[in-house]
Amino acid sequence: MNDLLRKLPIGIQTFEKLRKGDYLYVDKTELVWKIAYTSTPYFLSRPRRFGKSLLLSTFEAYFEGKKELFEGLAIEKLETKWETAVNSPYGKSNMAKE
């Protein structure tokens, strides 16, 4: 689809829904891959409505090995061992205010 005609992901908080719905997405998966492969802990402090839940959802899809969601993104070329990603431990969190 033409990038100029893609829908804006207003209110979309899950990576899977964003990718399957063909929403506009700025590829930050190279950073996701780098964070996953460093042993340095990260504290990601971001303001409200600034993508925390989407970032965690991206990590979740990556660690669950949902390779099809990453087609055409930077991480597709960087990750050569998807089975390693599937076996990595991760915790799930939701930043949405309830």
N, C-alpha and C positions, 0 to 999 in steps of 0.2 A: 504494500500500500504506500502511496505517496506520503512522505514524512510531514508535508505541510497540511495534510488532511486528517492526520491522526487525532484521536480524541485526547483531551487533557484528562489526566487521572485524578480528578477532584474527588476526594473522599475514598479513594482506593488505597487500602492499607496492606494488601497482600501481594507479594511478588507474583504468585501464580495467576491471580485474577488480572493483574496488570499486563502480564505477558500474553495470556490467552485471549484477552479482550482487545489486543492490538492497540493499547494506549501508548502515548508518547512516553519514552523512558530515556533518561540520560544515563548512559552506561557507566556505572561505578563498580562493576564487578572485578576489575583489576585490583582495586583497593580491598574488596572483600577477600580475594584470594591471598593478597599480601598479609592481611590481618590474620587470616586462618593459618598461615604458614610461619608466623613469627612466634617466638615464645614470650614475647613481651605482652604483659596485660595492658588493656586499653580501657580508659574511662571515656565514654562518648557522651559528653554533655551537650545537649542541643535544646533550643527553645521549643515551646509548644508548636504542634503542627509542622514540624520540621523533618519528618521522615524517620523517626526512631523505629516505629513499628514496621515500616516497610524495609528498613535495613535488617532488622531481626528476622523478618519473613524471608528476605533474600538469603541470609545465613541458613535458615531452616531448610529452604529448598536445596541449597548447595550441599549441606550435610546429609540430607536424605537422598542425595544422588539423583535429583530430578534433572538430568542432563538435557532433556528436551526443552526445558524452559530457558536454557542458556545458549541456545543456538543463535549464532550471529553476534554474540557478545564477547568481550575480551577474555573472560574466564574460560571460554570454550577452548581457546588456543593454549592457555596457561596450564590448565589442569589435564594431566595425562593419566592420572590414576583415580578415576571416579570411585573405584571400590574403596580406596583409602578414605575419601571424603565421607562415604557412607558409614564407615566404622569409627569415625571421630566422635567423641562425646561432646554434646552441647546441651545447654539448658534453654528452655523456651520461656519467653516473657512477653507480656503484652503491655504496651505503654498507653493504651487507650484509657481515657477517663470514663469510668462507669457510673 
